[in-house]
Amino acid sequence: MDRAAWQATSKLVMPDNMTSIRPPAHSPELNPVENILQYMPASWLSHRVFESYDALIDALCEAWNKLIALPDQIQSIGTREWAHAG
């Protein structure tokens, strides 16, 4: 959990079989999603100039589709040893 306001509300009900882990504030490098968001541009979007907004959207969709076709890569990028309990 990244400390978003909706995650801190008392209305959030966590299932008994889940434990939330909240990284320290101002530490995006500890959030696995941040690494995925760095991986995508570095892999498929860097050093490019887009002719139009539509071309940018097309490139983003193509990069997203490439990423979701690589579940093992996503797991590898997002795995944090310290986040495993037990």
Secondary structure, DSSP 8 states (H G I E B T S, - for coil): ----HHHHSTT----TT-------TT-GGGSHHHHHHHHHIIIIITT---SSHHHHHHHHHHHHHHHHT-HHHHHHHH--GGG---
